[in-house]
């Protein structure tokens, strides 16, 4: 169930935060923007951006650490994250690249499989360049998402990775137009529940409180409700979804200071953090490469 009053309250706070969006140009995480290396790097990296297991106490963790390690490799081999290379990648290479102080990324075999699938289809249908896919969709977000569904990593019916991919390209001025909605992952679901904008039905809430493993249908229901609530939040605040997503995702997983702290009003940030931490629940999600 959606709590519309809580959505309205959160919208007001987010407006007051006056967030200045990032551009996804951190040189430790991303290559120099261009028309080939950058978009293909992002395409392949987003395809394996799900629950990395990199829960470390360092300046980067989780998704950020995934990109940091990838960027290190890409600086050694400029065209490494392109279809011609990814078609040959295996689990041993994944273990070697995505290794931080002896901590190896989860499910290296699965991630290698997803990368090869992306490369195979990109070579077969788009001459090995994701920009050809985007051009064939005339840069329209919905059409791009429909084409991305052909790739196993991007086949999530709620388009989590597709929206994340488009969000990054949009910030870099790739001319993407049309709506880019929320890439609803486990972080956003947790924020929705703990802020009270989503009230799970009793049976699901009891499982969450007991930290029992949720079923796939239960997770889909929570993700869908979160998506609806966040769309309402975007409309109520009159702030685009991808902008709000930066805030919810960063602070939904924060530990200490974050890269957004200097980009928001501190007084509103305090209210925001208190609001999204009304509860302290930790849903136990089953494995999925969708999110």
C-alpha positions as CSV (number, residue, x, y, z in Angstrom):
1,X,0.0,0.0,0.0
2,X,1.2,3.5,-0.8
3,X,1.1,6.1,2.0
4,X,0.4,9.3,0.0
5,X,0.8,11.5,3.0
6,X,4.3,10.3,3.6
7,X,5.1,10.7,-0.1
8,X,4.0,14.3,0.1
9,X,6.1,14.9,3.2
10,X,9.2,13.4,1.6
11,X,8.6,15.4,-1.6
12,X,8.7,18.6,0.4
13,X,12.0,17.6,2.1
14,X,13.7,16.7,-1.2
15,X,12.7,20.0,-2.7
16,X,14.4,21.8,0.3
17,X,17.6,19.7,-0.2
18,X,18.3,21.6,-3.4
19,X,20.5,18.8,-4.8
20,X,23.0,19.6,-7.5
21,X,23.3,16.4,-9.6
22,X,26.5,14.5,-10.3
23,X,27.6,13.9,-13.9
24,X,29.2,10.4,-13.6
25,X,32.5,11.8,-14.6
26,X,34.6,10.7,-11.6
27,X,37.9,9.7,-13.4
28,X,38.5,7.0,-10.8
29,X,35.2,5.3,-11.9
30,X,34.6,6.3,-15.5
31,X,36.7,6.8,-18.7
32,X,36.9,10.1,-20.4
33,X,33.5,10.7,-22.2
34,X,33.6,9.9,-25.9
35,X,31.3,8.3,-28.5
36,X,32.5,4.7,-28.1
37,X,34.6,3.7,-25.1
38,X,32.5,5.5,-22.5
39,X,29.0,4.3,-23.5
40,X,30.2,0.7,-24.1
41,X,32.1,0.7,-20.8
42,X,28.9,1.8,-19.0
43,X,26.8,-0.7,-20.9
44,X,28.9,-3.7,-19.8
45,X,29.5,-2.5,-16.3
46,X,25.8,-1.8,-15.6
47,X,25.1,-5.3,-16.9
48,X,26.9,-6.8,-13.9
49,X,26.0,-4.1,-11.4
50,X,24.0,-6.0,-8.8
51,X,24.8,-7.0,-5.2
52,X,28.6,-7.3,-5.6
53,X,29.4,-8.4,-2.1
54,X,31.9,-5.5,-1.8
55,X,30.6,-4.3,1.6
56,X,33.9,-2.8,2.7
57,X,35.0,0.1,4.9
58,X,36.7,2.2,2.3
59,X,36.0,5.3,0.3
60,X,34.3,3.1,-2.4
61,X,32.1,0.1,-1.7
62,X,29.4,-1.9,-3.5
63,X,28.6,-0.6,-6.9
64,X,31.2,2.2,-6.7
65,X,34.0,-0.3,-5.9
66,X,32.9,-2.4,-8.9
67,X,33.3,0.6,-11.2
68,X,36.6,1.6,-9.5
69,X,38.1,-1.9,-10.2
70,X,36.8,-1.9,-13.7
71,X,38.3,1.6,-14.4
72,X,41.7,0.4,-13.1
73,X,41.5,-2.4,-15.8
74,X,40.2,0.0,-18.4
75,X,43.1,2.4,-17.8
76,X,45.5,-0.5,-18.5
77,X,43.6,-1.7,-21.6
78,X,41.6,1.2,-23.1
79,X,39.2,-0.9,-25.1
80,X,38.9,-3.8,-22.6
81,X,35.2,-3.2,-21.9
82,X,34.0,-3.6,-25.5
83,X,32.2,-6.4,-27.3
84,X,35.3,-7.8,-29.0
85,X,36.9,-8.4,-25.6
86,X,33.8,-9.3,-23.5
87,X,32.8,-12.1,-25.9
88,X,35.9,-14.0,-24.5
89,X,35.7,-13.1,-20.9
90,X,35.6,-15.9,-18.3
91,X,35.1,-16.3,-14.5
92,X,38.9,-16.4,-13.9
93,X,39.3,-13.0,-15.5
94,X,36.3,-11.7,-13.4
95,X,38.0,-13.0,-10.2
96,X,41.2,-11.3,-11.2
97,X,39.8,-7.9,-12.1
98,X,37.1,-7.6,-9.4
99,X,39.3,-8.4,-6.5
100,X,39.8,-5.9,-3.6
101,X,42.3,-6.8,-1.0
102,X,41.5,-10.5,-1.4
103,X,37.7,-10.0,-1.5
104,X,36.4,-11.3,-4.8
105,X,33.1,-10.3,-6.3
106,X,30.1,-12.6,-5.9
107,X,29.0,-15.1,-8.6
108,X,32.0,-14.5,-11.1
109,X,30.7,-17.3,-13.4
110,X,27.3,-15.6,-13.6
111,X,28.7,-12.2,-14.3
112,X,31.0,-13.6,-17.0
113,X,28.0,-15.2,-18.6
114,X,26.1,-12.0,-18.6
115,X,29.0,-10.1,-20.2
116,X,29.4,-12.7,-22.9
117,X,25.7,-12.6,-23.7
118,X,25.8,-8.8,-24.0
119,X,28.8,-9.0,-26.2
120,X,27.4,-11.7,-28.4
121,X,24.1,-9.9,-29.1
122,X,25.9,-6.6,-29.5
123,X,28.2,-8.0,-32.2
124,X,25.4,-9.9,-33.9
125,X,22.9,-7.1,-34.1
126,X,24.7,-3.8,-33.5
127,X,28.2,-4.2,-35.0
128,X,29.6,-4.4,-31.4
129,X,28.7,-0.9,-30.4
130,X,25.9,0.0,-28.0
131,X,25.6,3.4,-29.6
132,X,24.2,1.7,-32.7
133,X,21.4,0.3,-30.6
134,X,20.7,3.8,-29.2
135,X,20.7,5.3,-32.7
136,X,18.4,2.6,-34.0
137,X,16.0,3.6,-31.2
138,X,16.4,7.3,-32.2
139,X,17.7,8.1,-28.6
140,X,14.2,7.5,-27.2
141,X,14.2,6.0,-23.7
142,X,11.3,3.6,-24.1
143,X,12.5,2.3,-27.5
144,X,16.0,1.8,-26.1
145,X,14.6,-0.1,-23.1
146,X,12.6,-2.4,-25.5
147,X,15.8,-3.2,-27.4
148,X,17.8,-3.8,-24.2
149,X,15.3,-6.5,-23.1
150,X,17.0,-8.8,-25.7
151,X,20.1,-8.9,-23.4
152,X,19.7,-11.2,-20.4
153,X,21.3,-8.7,-18.0
154,X,18.7,-6.1,-19.0
155,X,15.6,-8.3,-19.2
156,X,14.2,-7.2,-15.8
157,X,10.5,-6.3,-16.5
158,X,11.0,-3.3,-14.1
159,X,14.0,-2.1,-16.2
160,X,16.3,-1.5,-13.2
161,X,19.6,-1.8,-15.2
162,X,18.1,-0.2,-18.3
163,X,17.1,3.0,-16.4
164,X,20.5,3.1,-14.6
165,X,22.3,2.8,-18.0
166,X,20.2,5.6,-19.5
167,X,20.5,7.8,-16.5
168,X,24.3,7.8,-16.7
169,X,24.3,8.5,-20.4
170,X,21.7,11.3,-20.0
171,X,24.0,13.1,-17.5
172,X,26.9,12.9,-19.9
173,X,24.8,14.6,-22.6
174,X,24.2,11.7,-24.9
175,X,20.8,13.2,-26.0
176,X,18.6,10.6,-24.4
177,X,15.0,11.9,-24.3
178,X,11.7,10.5,-22.9
179,X,11.1,9.4,-19.3
180,X,13.8,7.6,-17.4
181,X,12.1,6.2,-14.3
182,X,13.6,4.8,-11.1
183,X,16.0,1.8,-11.3
184,X,14.3,0.0,-8.4
185,X,16.8,-2.1,-6.6
186,X,17.1,-3.5,-3.1
187,X,18.3,-0.1,-1.8
188,X,15.3,1.8,-3.0
189,X,12.9,-0.9,-1.8
190,X,14.5,-0.7,1.7
191,X,14.2,3.1,1.6
192,X,10.5,2.9,0.6
193,X,9.7,0.6,3.4
194,X,11.8,2.3,6.1
195,X,10.5,5.8,5.2
196,X,6.9,4.5,5.3
197,X,6.0,5.6,1.8
198,X,5.3,1.9,1.1
199,X,3.4,-0.2,3.7
200,X,4.0,-3.9,2.9
201,X,1.0,-6.2,3.4
202,X,1.0,-7.9,6.7
203,X,2.3,-11.3,5.7
204,X,5.3,-9.7,3.9
205,X,6.0,-7.3,6.7
206,X,6.1,-10.2,9.2
207,X,8.7,-12.0,7.1
208,X,10.8,-8.8,6.8
209,X,10.7,-8.3,10.6
210,X,11.7,-11.9,11.1
211,X,14.4,-11.5,8.4
212,X,13.0,-14.5,6.5
213,X,13.9,-14.9,2.9
214,X,11.3,-13.3,0.6
215,X,9.8,-15.1,-2.3
216,X,10.3,-13.8,-5.9
217,X,6.6,-12.8,-6.2
218,X,6.8,-11.0,-2.9
219,X,9.9,-9.1,-4.1
220,X,8.3,-8.2,-7.4
221,X,5.3,-6.8,-5.5
222,X,7.5,-4.7,-3.2
223,X,9.5,-3.4,-6.2
224,X,6.3,-2.6,-8.1
225,X,4.8,-0.7,-5.1
226,X,8.1,1.1,-4.6
227,X,8.1,2.1,-8.3
228,X,4.6,3.5,-8.0
229,X,5.4,5.4,-4.8
230,X,8.6,6.9,-6.3
231,X,6.8,8.0,-9.4
232,X,4.3,9.8,-7.2
233,X,7.2,11.3,-5.3
234,X,8.8,12.6,-8.6
235,X,5.5,14.1,-9.7
236,X,4.7,15.6,-6.3
237,X,8.2,17.2,-6.0
238,X,8.3,18.2,-9.7
239,X,11.9,16.7,-9.8
240,X,12.9,14.2,-12.4
241,X,13.1,10.6,-11.2
242,X,16.8,10.1,-12.1
243,X,17.7,13.1,-10.0
244,X,15.8,11.8,-6.9
245,X,17.3,8.4,-7.5
246,X,20.8,9.8,-6.8
247,X,19.6,11.0,-3.4
248,X,17.6,8.0,-2.3
249,X,20.2,5.4,-3.5
250,X,23.2,7.2,-2.0
251,X,21.7,7.9,1.4
252,X,19.8,4.6,1.4
253,X,23.2,2.8,1.6
254,X,25.4,5.4,3.3
255,X,28.0,4.8,5.9
256,X,29.3,8.1,7.3
257,X,30.0,10.9,4.8
258,X,28.9,10.6,1.1
259,X,29.9,12.2,-2.1
260,X,26.5,14.1,-2.1
261,X,27.0,15.8,1.2
262,X,28.4,18.9,-0.4
263,X,25.6,19.0,-3.0
264,X,22.6,19.3,-0.7
265,X,21.4,21.7,2.0
266,X,22.6,20.3,5.3
267,X,19.6,21.4,7.3
268,X,17.3,19.6,4.9
269,X,19.6,16.6,4.8
270,X,19.2,16.0,8.5
271,X,15.4,16.0,8.2
272,X,15.7,13.7,5.1
273,X,17.9,11.1,6.9
274,X,15.6,11.1,9.9
275,X,12.6,10.5,7.6
276,X,14.1,7.6,5.6
277,X,15.3,5.9,8.8
278,X,11.9,6.0,10.5
279,X,12.2,2.2,10.5
280,X,15.3,0.0,10.6
281,X,14.2,-3.0,8.7
282,X,16.5,-5.1,6.5
283,X,14.5,-7.2,3.9
284,X,16.1,-10.5,3.0
285,X,16.0,-10.7,-0.8
286,X,16.6,-13.8,-2.8
287,X,19.4,-13.8,-5.4
288,X,18.7,-12.1,-8.7
289,X,20.8,-10.5,-11.4
290,X,18.0,-8.0,-12.1
291,X,18.9,-5.9,-9.1
